[in-house]
Amino acid sequence: MDTVLERWRARYLPGDFPFDFTIESVSALEPLVLERFDDPRSVRADDEFVQGAVRYLGEATLRAWPSRWAFLGWRPYDDLPVIRSNTPDAFEEIAAPLHVLKLFVSEPEPGGLGYNTGVIEDAVDRYQKALRAGTR
């Protein structure tokens, strides 16, 4: 993952890009995505820029909240890489970075990429609240 992301960084990101895998750095990715894409249908899994953006967005999500990469064999994910929250099934949320990119292109709001991966944070928060409520 690191090697592929370094190659993607060198090829597609400006030198001043904050390549630190924080959710804040994901916001710096937004204008680059919008420069390349104006239609969500053009955000395709076989595009090299998209592949790197999916990896970067996924890795930033993993570092922000307890979660893991996974592949699901059911719609709407159809074997796309997804991020699953590290929570029991009743609290689990899934974010598909490719879908997050497409949604952002269709509804470009500042902070949208980070916001749409925030379902992982929400799942972790709900689970932690349930644990606290159960220990009282």
PyMOL commands that set and color helices and strands:
alter all, ss='L'
color gray80, all
select helices_A, chain A and resi 2-12+23-36+40-42+48-64+97-106+112-134
alter helices_A, ss='H'
color red, helices_A
select strands_A, chain A and resi 67-71+81-85+94-95
alter strands_A, ss='S'
color yellow, strands_A
deselect
rebuild
show_as cartoon
